[in-house]
Amino acid sequence: MPGRPRVCLGENMSADGCLPVSRLVTDVDAGLSDGGPLARPPLRASASCVDVVMADPAVEVVVTRLDVGPDIVRASAALLSDAERQRASRFRFDREHRRFVVARARLRQLLGARLDVRPDAVELVYGKRGKPALAGRFADSGLRFNLSHCDDVALYAFSYGREIGVDIEAVRMVPDADVIAAHMFSRGENEVYRTLDPRDKPLGFFNCWTRKEAFIKALGDGLYYPLDRFDVSLAPSEPARILRVENTTGDQCGWTLHRCWPGPGLIGAIVVQQVACESASPVGSARIIGDSLAPWLSSGHDT
Ligand SMILES: CC(C)(COP(=O)(O)OP(=O)(O)OC[C@H]1O[C@@H](n2cnc3c(N)ncnc32)[C@H](O)[C@@H]1OP(=O)(O)O)[C@@H](O)C(=O)NCCC(=O)NCCS
């Protein structure tokens, strides 16, 4: 059984190497949903805390802000491996450097909490298309994860024994959206996209984009997996679904798609592998991530 997640609140690094997460936005129990109309309120949100509906109890979702001060960036860098620090040093812009360092440190912290080890002890390997996974003795835990960033927000998802992929995007007007849709979406997706009311197009576009991205990230193939080989739902009025994977219908394809609202103006998608025996997962029910946050979430405070 994995250790309970530990989340620290405060300005300084704690003794166990846990980063302060005063800007943490999180959690399971409110914004992850299989469907529902756009009219659904996009989370109770504030600068520091968001709660997320979790429709799939086998998945944990954490959303973290990456715009932290220099002290936290320094503390974060201390948790990285040498290879990660080298990678960080190659970012030309401070902002990109900070985002990578903080996101990777937070990943290590979240994994360490679930594995009951220090964040800097977590070992990672990469699949042939770059998907990170646990290495060495940690691989046997069955813990799977994936992450995505959009500007200063990072979305993490965790599951046991199931591959998982996530994507987060800011919903916005994209000048070439129709052209991009014609090239990147499958024929069926593009047909649906073209029939959308113009007001629904930005959300329809990013519904499709995040769902496709989450699926190819769950597979670990990234863009090596042909994007026309599968269809996802995208109309804002429709539930989030994988509709087809090659010649298999979505309900038989072995993957489940969820959407989530990680914060104002943001949309996320999570694709998780189905398992034959659901009870095989040690994650049995929806959980609040971070004991320190639980009172806020359950009492409905915006802080
Ligand atoms: C690399 C890729 C996996 C995601 O890239 P992205 O959208 O720029 O970035 P995201 O923030 O969503 O995800 C990046 C994270 O995914 C993880 N990742 C990298 N390669 C991955 C892979 N093959 N599979 C799954 N996860 C991967 C990493 O953790 C990475 O973050 P890190 O390097 O800081 O650890 C790949 O799918 C890609 O290049 N996508 C381009 C976007 C696109 O054209 N999408 C089409 C949708 S219609």
The ligand as an ORCA input file, in Angstrom:
! r2SCAN-3c Opt
* xyz 0 1
  C       5.866     15.658    -26.148
  C       4.390     15.431    -26.203
  C       4.146     14.129    -25.525
  C       3.590     16.504    -25.408
  O       4.120     17.737    -25.576
  P       3.442     19.108    -25.135
  O       1.995     19.152    -25.449
  O       4.297     20.136    -25.721
  O       3.660     19.189    -23.565
  P       2.823     18.776    -22.264
  O       3.069     19.852    -21.308
  O       1.418     18.387    -22.517
  O       3.564     17.441    -21.764
  C       4.933     17.433    -21.534
  C       5.212     16.311    -20.550
  O       4.758     15.080    -21.079
  C       5.651     14.035    -20.680
  N       6.019     13.328    -21.904
  C       7.072     13.545    -22.746
  N       7.026     12.659    -23.760
  C       5.936     11.880    -23.554
  C       5.357     10.780    -24.268
  N       5.888     10.293    -25.384
  N       4.233     10.238    -23.765
  C       3.683     10.709    -22.644
  N       4.180     11.725    -21.918
  C       5.295     12.309    -22.388
  C       6.819     14.695    -19.977
  O       6.649     14.509    -18.594
  C       6.703     16.150    -20.349
  O       7.040     17.062    -19.332
  P       8.533     17.215    -18.773
  O       9.411     17.042    -19.941
  O       8.576     18.547    -18.142
  O       8.662     16.143    -17.766
  C       3.923     15.227    -27.661
  O       2.658     14.642    -27.644
  C       3.915     16.413    -28.564
  O       4.899     16.824    -29.112
  N       2.760     17.011    -28.754
  C       2.640     18.195    -29.629
  C       1.267     18.778    -29.536
  C       0.324     18.312    -30.677
  O       0.585     18.546    -31.837
  N      -0.830     17.682    -30.343
  C      -1.823     17.274    -31.295
  C      -3.218     17.225    -30.690
  S      -4.468     17.186    -31.925
*
